[in-house]
Amino acid sequence: MGRTIVSGSAVWIVAQEQPRWGEVWAFGGPGGTIAVHRCSWSRRGHTRFWGDGNPTPDPPTPDAQLIGKVIRIEAPDGTTTGLGPVDRFGRSTLLWLWRLPRRARGRVRRLLARRL
């Protein structure tokens, strides 16, 4: 989450049932690590997360590995920031628009590869 959460930051987490699109969540990552990324979709017992600074999404995460929703961030310099609805929708929409050309390029490449 390099764009929203600086590495080494502390996060406050609250328990919730299911993540919603755009919310920032903590979850069990590969190798027993804890990851904090934004939810891009959730269905049938799995949730896909996508870190703001990552070029590709994470593999689907089983709901059993979800820890909780991130509501506040404390940066290493001591400043704190809350994550509210504006962050959820504003940043998610901007990231979606930023990734859109990349998605379109990938689709065009796949389409051209099939025709060649």
Backbone as JSON Lines, residues from 0, in Angstrom:
{"i":0,"aa":"M","n":[0.84,-1.2,0.0],"ca":[0.0,0.0,0.0],"c":[0.87,1.24,0.0]}
{"i":1,"aa":"G","n":[1.95,1.22,-0.72],"ca":[2.91,2.3,-0.73],"c":[2.33,3.68,-0.96]}
{"i":2,"aa":"R","n":[1.26,3.82,-1.69],"ca":[0.71,5.15,-1.94],"c":[-0.12,5.65,-0.77]}
{"i":3,"aa":"T","n":[-0.77,4.76,-0.03],"ca":[-1.63,5.16,1.07],"c":[-0.97,4.95,2.42]}
{"i":4,"aa":"I","n":[-0.28,3.82,2.59],"ca":[0.35,3.48,3.86],"c":[1.85,3.29,3.64]}
{"i":5,"aa":"V","n":[2.64,4.09,4.34],"ca":[4.09,4.0,4.23],"c":[4.55,2.74,4.95]}
{"i":6,"aa":"S","n":[5.53,2.05,4.39],"ca":[6.06,0.84,5.01],"c":[6.57,1.15,6.42]}
{"i":7,"aa":"G","n":[6.22,0.3,7.38],"ca":[6.62,0.51,8.76],"c":[5.58,1.24,9.59]}
{"i":8,"aa":"S","n":[4.44,1.58,8.99],"ca":[3.38,2.27,9.72],"c":[2.62,1.3,10.61]}
{"i":9,"aa":"A","n":[2.03,1.84,11.67],"ca":[1.13,1.06,12.53],"c":[-0.3,1.31,12.05]}
{"i":10,"aa":"V","n":[-1.13,0.29,12.11],"ca":[-2.52,0.44,11.68],"c":[-3.48,0.0,12.79]}
{"i":11,"aa":"W","n":[-4.63,0.7,12.88],"ca":[-5.69,0.31,13.79],"c":[-6.7,-0.49,12.99]}
{"i":12,"aa":"I","n":[-7.13,-1.61,13.57],"ca":[-8.01,-2.53,12.86],"c":[-9.26,-2.77,13.68]}
{"i":13,"aa":"V","n":[-10.42,-2.85,13.01],"ca":[-11.67,-3.25,13.66],"c":[-12.19,-4.5,12.98]}
{"i":14,"aa":"A","n":[-12.82,-5.35,13.76],"ca":[-13.38,-6.59,13.21],"c":[-14.67,-6.28,12.45]}
{"i":15,"aa":"Q","n":[-14.82,-6.9,11.29],"ca":[-16.04,-6.8,10.49],"c":[-16.24,-8.13,9.8]}
{"i":16,"aa":"E","n":[-17.45,-8.34,9.3],"ca":[-17.78,-9.61,8.64],"c":[-17.1,-9.76,7.28]}
{"i":17,"aa":"Q","n":[-17.38,-8.87,6.37],"ca":[-16.9,-8.97,4.99],"c":[-16.36,-7.64,4.51]}
{"i":18,"aa":"P","n":[-15.29,-7.64,3.75],"ca":[-14.81,-6.39,3.17],"c":[-15.71,-5.95,2.02]}
{"i":19,"aa":"R","n":[-15.79,-4.63,1.85],"ca":[-16.52,-4.06,0.72],"c":[-15.51,-3.46,-0.24]}
{"i":20,"aa":"W","n":[-15.92,-3.3,-1.47],"ca":[-15.05,-2.77,-2.51],"c":[-14.44,-1.45,-2.05]}
{"i":21,"aa":"G","n":[-13.11,-1.35,-2.17],"ca":[-12.41,-0.12,-1.86],"c":[-11.91,-0.01,-0.43]}
{"i":22,"aa":"E","n":[-12.4,-0.85,0.48],"ca":[-11.96,-0.78,1.87],"c":[-10.55,-1.35,2.01]}
{"i":23,"aa":"V","n":[-9.79,-0.8,2.96],"ca":[-8.44,-1.29,3.23],"c":[-8.53,-2.3,4.36]}
{"i":24,"aa":"W","n":[-8.0,-3.5,4.15],"ca":[-8.08,-4.59,5.13],"c":[-6.71,-5.19,5.4]}
{"i":25,"aa":"A","n":[-6.59,-5.76,6.59],"ca":[-5.41,-6.55,6.94],"c":[-5.81,-8.02,6.81]}
{"i":26,"aa":"F","n":[-4.9,-8.82,6.27],"ca":[-5.19,-10.24,6.07],"c":[-3.89,-11.03,6.11]}
{"i":27,"aa":"G","n":[-4.03,-12.32,6.33],"ca":[-2.86,-13.2,6.35],"c":[-2.3,-13.37,4.96]}
{"i":28,"aa":"G","n":[-1.05,-13.0,4.79],"ca":[-0.4,-13.09,3.49],"c":[0.4,-14.37,3.36]}
{"i":29,"aa":"P","n":[1.16,-14.49,2.28],"ca":[1.96,-15.71,2.08],"c":[3.07,-15.83,3.11]}
{"i":30,"aa":"G","n":[3.34,-17.05,3.54],"ca":[4.42,-17.32,4.47],"c":[4.17,-16.82,5.89]}
{"i":31,"aa":"G","n":[2.91,-16.65,6.28],"ca":[2.59,-16.22,7.62],"c":[2.74,-14.72,7.86]}
{"i":32,"aa":"T","n":[2.91,-13.94,6.81],"ca":[3.02,-12.49,6.96],"c":[1.62,-11.87,7.04]}
{"i":33,"aa":"I","n":[1.57,-10.62,7.45],"ca":[0.32,-9.87,7.47],"c":[0.43,-8.8,6.4]}
{"i":34,"aa":"A","n":[-0.56,-8.75,5.52],"ca":[-0.58,-7.76,4.44],"c":[-1.74,-6.8,4.67]}
{"i":35,"aa":"V","n":[-1.59,-5.57,4.19],"ca":[-2.64,-4.56,4.26],"c":[-2.83,-4.03,2.85]}
{"i":36,"aa":"H","n":[-3.97,-4.39,2.24],"ca":[-4.27,-3.96,0.87],"c":[-5.74,-3.59,0.75]}
{"i":37,"aa":"R","n":[-6.09,-3.01,-0.39],"ca":[-7.45,-2.58,-0.67],"c":[-8.23,-3.71,-1.34]}
{"i":38,"aa":"C","n":[-9.5,-3.88,-0.94],"ca":[-10.36,-4.93,-1.5],"c":[-10.79,-4.54,-2.92]}
{"i":39,"aa":"S","n":[-10.61,-5.47,-3.86],"ca":[-11.07,-5.21,-5.23],"c":[-12.31,-6.04,-5.57]}
{"i":40,"aa":"W","n":[-12.53,-7.19,-4.91],"ca":[-13.79,-7.93,-5.0],"c":[-13.85,-9.0,-3.93]}
{"i":41,"aa":"S","n":[-15.06,-9.42,-3.62],"ca":[-15.27,-10.46,-2.61],"c":[-16.47,-11.3,-3.04]}
{"i":42,"aa":"R","n":[-16.26,-12.63,-3.15],"ca":[-17.36,-13.53,-3.52],"c":[-17.01,-14.97,-3.16]}
{"i":43,"aa":"R","n":[-18.03,-15.71,-2.83],"ca":[-17.94,-17.15,-2.56],"c":[-16.78,-17.55,-1.64]}
{"i":44,"aa":"G","n":[-16.65,-16.86,-0.52],"ca":[-15.65,-17.26,0.45],"c":[-14.22,-16.82,0.16]}
{"i":45,"aa":"H","n":[-14.01,-16.01,-0.88],"ca":[-12.68,-15.52,-1.22],"c":[-12.75,-14.02,-1.5]}
{"i":46,"aa":"T","n":[-11.66,-13.34,-1.2],"ca":[-11.57,-11.9,-1.44],"c":[-10.27,-11.62,-2.18]}
{"i":47,"aa":"R","n":[-10.34,-10.77,-3.17],"ca":[-9.13,-10.36,-3.9],"c":[-8.76,-8.96,-3.44]}
{"i":48,"aa":"F","n":[-7.49,-8.79,-3.11],"ca":[-6.96,-7.5,-2.67],"c":[-5.95,-7.0,-3.69]}
{"i":49,"aa":"W","n":[-5.78,-5.69,-3.7],"ca":[-4.84,-5.06,-4.63],"c":[-4.19,-3.9,-3.89]}
{"i":50,"aa":"G","n":[-2.9,-3.99,-3.66],"ca":[-2.17,-2.9,-3.0],"c":[-2.09,-1.69,-3.91]}
{"i":51,"aa":"D","n":[-2.21,-0.5,-3.34],"ca":[-2.21,0.73,-4.15],"c":[-0.94,0.88,-4.99]}
{"i":52,"aa":"G","n":[0.18,0.38,-4.51],"ca":[1.43,0.52,-5.25],"c":[1.8,-0.7,-6.09]}
{"i":53,"aa":"N","n":[0.93,-1.71,-6.12],"ca":[1.24,-2.95,-6.85],"c":[0.7,-2.91,-8.27]}
{"i":54,"aa":"P","n":[1.46,-3.42,-9.24],"ca":[0.97,-3.44,-10.63],"c":[-0.08,-4.52,-10.88]}
{"i":55,"aa":"T","n":[-0.12,-5.55,-10.05],"ca":[-1.1,-6.64,-10.24],"c":[-1.78,-6.95,-8.9]}
{"i":56,"aa":"P","n":[-2.99,-7.53,-8.94],"ca":[-3.68,-7.88,-7.7],"c":[-3.07,-9.1,-7.04]}
{"i":57,"aa":"D","n":[-3.4,-9.27,-5.76],"ca":[-2.98,-10.45,-5.02],"c":[-3.86,-11.63,-5.45]}
{"i":58,"aa":"P","n":[-3.4,-12.86,-5.26],"ca":[-4.28,-14.0,-5.52],"c":[-5.46,-13.98,-4.54]}
{"i":59,"aa":"P","n":[-6.59,-14.6,-4.88],"ca":[-7.74,-14.6,-3.98],"c":[-7.36,-15.14,-2.6]}
{"i":60,"aa":"T","n":[-7.84,-14.46,-1.57],"ca":[-7.56,-14.82,-0.18],"c":[-8.79,-15.46,0.43]}
{"i":61,"aa":"P","n":[-8.67,-16.64,1.05],"ca":[-9.82,-17.24,1.72],"c":[-10.28,-16.34,2.87]}
{"i":62,"aa":"D","n":[-11.59,-16.29,3.09],"ca":[-12.14,-15.43,4.14],"c":[-11.62,-15.79,5.52]}
{"i":63,"aa":"A","n":[-11.16,-17.01,5.72],"ca":[-10.61,-17.42,7.02],"c":[-9.33,-16.65,7.36]}
{"i":64,"aa":"Q","n":[-8.66,-16.07,6.36],"ca":[-7.4,-15.34,6.59],"c":[-7.62,-13.84,6.8]}
{"i":65,"aa":"L","n":[-8.87,-13.37,6.75],"ca":[-9.15,-11.96,6.96],"c":[-8.96,-11.61,8.42]}
{"i":66,"aa":"I","n":[-8.33,-10.47,8.69],"ca":[-8.1,-10.03,10.06],"c":[-9.07,-8.92,10.44]}
{"i":67,"aa":"G","n":[-9.13,-7.86,9.64],"ca":[-10.05,-6.77,9.95],"c":[-9.83,-5.56,9.07]}
{"i":68,"aa":"K","n":[-10.77,-4.62,9.18],"ca":[-10.74,-3.39,8.39],"c":[-9.83,-2.37,9.05]}
{"i":69,"aa":"V","n":[-8.98,-1.73,8.24],"ca":[-8.06,-0.69,8.74],"c":[-8.83,0.63,8.81]}
{"i":70,"aa":"I","n":[-8.82,1.26,10.01],"ca":[-9.55,2.52,10.17],"c":[-8.63,3.72,10.41]}
{"i":71,"aa":"R","n":[-7.4,3.46,10.84],"ca":[-6.47,4.55,11.12],"c":[-5.04,4.09,10.87]}
{"i":72,"aa":"I","n":[-4.22,5.02,10.41],"ca":[-2.81,4.73,10.11],"c":[-1.93,5.68,10.89]}
{"i":73,"aa":"E","n":[-0.89,5.15,11.52],"ca":[0.11,6.0,12.16],"c":[1.43,5.79,11.44]}
{"i":74,"aa":"A","n":[1.89,6.83,10.75],"ca":[3.14,6.77,9.99],"c":[4.33,6.71,10.94]}
{"i":75,"aa":"P","n":[5.48,6.26,10.44],"ca":[6.68,6.2,11.3],"c":[7.06,7.54,11.92]}
{"i":76,"aa":"D","n":[6.69,8.66,11.29],"ca":[7.02,9.98,11.86],"c":[6.03,10.42,12.94]}
{"i":77,"aa":"G","n":[5.0,9.6,13.24],"ca":[4.06,9.89,14.32],"c":[2.75,10.52,13.88]}
{"i":78,"aa":"T","n":[2.62,10.9,12.62],"ca":[1.37,11.49,12.15],"c":[0.32,10.39,11.95]}
{"i":79,"aa":"T","n":[-0.94,10.71,12.26],"ca":[-2.01,9.73,12.1],"c":[-3.0,10.21,11.05]}
{"i":80,"aa":"T","n":[-3.58,9.26,10.35],"ca":[-4.56,9.53,9.3],"c":[-5.69,8.53,9.44]}
{"i":81,"aa":"G","n":[-6.93,9.02,9.36],"ca":[-8.08,8.13,9.39],"c":[-8.48,7.75,7.98]}
{"i":82,"aa":"L","n":[-9.01,6.55,7.82],"ca":[-9.51,6.11,6.52],"c":[-11.02,6.13,6.57]}
{"i":83,"aa":"G","n":[-11.63,7.01,5.82],"ca":[-13.08,7.12,5.81],"c":[-13.66,6.86,4.44]}
{"i":84,"aa":"P","n":[-14.94,7.19,4.25],"ca":[-15.6,6.94,2.96],"c":[-14.95,7.67,1.8]}
{"i":85,"aa":"V","n":[-14.43,8.87,2.03],"ca":[-13.79,9.61,0.93],"c":[-12.57,8.85,0.45]}
{"i":86,"aa":"D","n":[-11.78,8.35,1.37],"ca":[-10.6,7.57,0.99],"c":[-11.03,6.32,0.23]}
{"i":87,"aa":"R","n":[-12.05,5.66,0.74],"ca":[-12.5,4.41,0.13],"c":[-12.9,4.62,-1.33]}
{"i":88,"aa":"F","n":[-13.77,5.58,-1.58],"ca":[-14.27,5.77,-2.94],"c":[-13.33,6.61,-3.79]}
{"i":89,"aa":"G","n":[-12.75,7.64,-3.21],"ca":[-11.88,8.52,-3.98],"c":[-10.63,7.83,-4.49]}
{"i":90,"aa":"R","n":[-9.88,7.21,-3.61],"ca":[-8.64,6.55,-4.02],"c":[-8.93,5.33,-4.89]}
{"i":91,"aa":"S","n":[-9.97,4.59,-4.55],"ca":[-10.29,3.4,-5.34],"c":[-10.65,3.79,-6.77]}
{"i":92,"aa":"T","n":[-11.42,4.85,-6.92],"ca":[-11.8,5.28,-8.27],"c":[-10.59,5.77,-9.04]}
{"i":93,"aa":"L","n":[-9.73,6.55,-8.38],"ca":[-8.52,7.02,-9.06],"c":[-7.62,5.87,-9.47]}
{"i":94,"aa":"L","n":[-7.47,4.89,-8.59],"ca":[-6.64,3.73,-8.93],"c":[-7.24,2.93,-10.07]}
{"i":95,"aa":"W","n":[-8.56,2.79,-10.07],"ca":[-9.23,2.06,-11.15],"c":[-8.98,2.78,-12.48]}
{"i":96,"aa":"L","n":[-9.11,4.1,-12.49],"ca":[-8.87,4.86,-13.72],"c":[-7.42,4.77,-14.15]}
{"i":97,"aa":"W","n":[-6.5,4.78,-13.16],"ca":[-5.07,4.7,-13.47],"c":[-4.73,3.35,-14.09]}
{"i":98,"aa":"R","n":[-5.39,2.28,-13.61],"ca":[-5.11,0.94,-14.12],"c":[-5.86,0.62,-15.41]}
{"i":99,"aa":"L","n":[-6.87,1.39,-15.74],"ca":[-7.7,1.12,-16.92],"c":[-6.89,1.01,-18.21]}
{"i":100,"aa":"P","n":[-5.99,1.96,-18.51],"ca":[-5.22,1.81,-19.76],"c":[-4.41,0.52,-19.79]}
{"i":101,"aa":"R","n":[-3.87,0.12,-18.65],"ca":[-3.08,-1.11,-18.59],"c":[-3.98,-2.31,-18.91]}
{"i":102,"aa":"R","n":[-5.19,-2.32,-18.35],"ca":[-6.13,-3.4,-18.63],"c":[-6.48,-3.44,-20.11]}
{"i":103,"aa":"A","n":[-6.72,-2.26,-20.67],"ca":[-7.08,-2.19,-22.09],"c":[-5.93,-2.68,-22.96]}
{"i":104,"aa":"R","n":[-4.69,-2.29,-22.62],"ca":[-3.54,-2.76,-23.39],"c":[-3.43,-4.27,-23.34]}
{"i":105,"aa":"G","n":[-3.67,-4.84,-22.16],"ca":[-3.6,-6.3,-22.02],"c":[-4.65,-7.0,-22.86]}
{"i":106,"aa":"R","n":[-5.85,-6.45,-22.89],"ca":[-6.92,-7.05,-23.69],"c":[-6.61,-6.97,-25.18]}
{"i":107,"aa":"V","n":[-6.06,-5.83,-25.6],"ca":[-5.7,-5.67,-27.01],"c":[-4.59,-6.65,-27.38]}
{"i":108,"aa":"R","n":[-3.58,-6.81,-26.51],"ca":[-2.51,-7.77,-26.79],"c":[-3.06,-9.19,-26.92]}
{"i":109,"aa":"R","n":[-3.94,-9.57,-26.01],"ca":[-4.51,-10.93,-26.08],"c":[-5.34,-11.12,-27.34]}
{"i":110,"aa":"L","n":[-6.09,-10.09,-27.71],"ca":[-6.89,-10.18,-28.92],"c":[-6.0,-10.31,-30.16]}
{"i":111,"aa":"L","n":[-4.93,-9.52,-30.22],"ca":[-4.01,-9.59,-31.35],"c":[-3.28,-10.93,-31.38]}
{"i":112,"aa":"A","n":[-2.93,-11.46,-30.23],"ca":[-2.22,-12.74,-30.18],"c":[-3.1,-13.86,-30.72]}
{"i":113,"aa":"R","n":[-4.39,-13.79,-30.46],"ca":[-5.31,-14.82,-30.98],"c":[-5.43,-14.75,-32.5]}
{"i":114,"aa":"R","n":[-5.36,-13.54,-33.03],"ca":[-5.55,-13.36,-34.48],"c":[-4.29,-13.66,-35.28]}
{"i":115,"aa":"L","n":[-3.13,-13.61,-34.64],"ca":[-1.87,-13.82,-35.37],"c":[-1.5,-15.26,-35.46]}
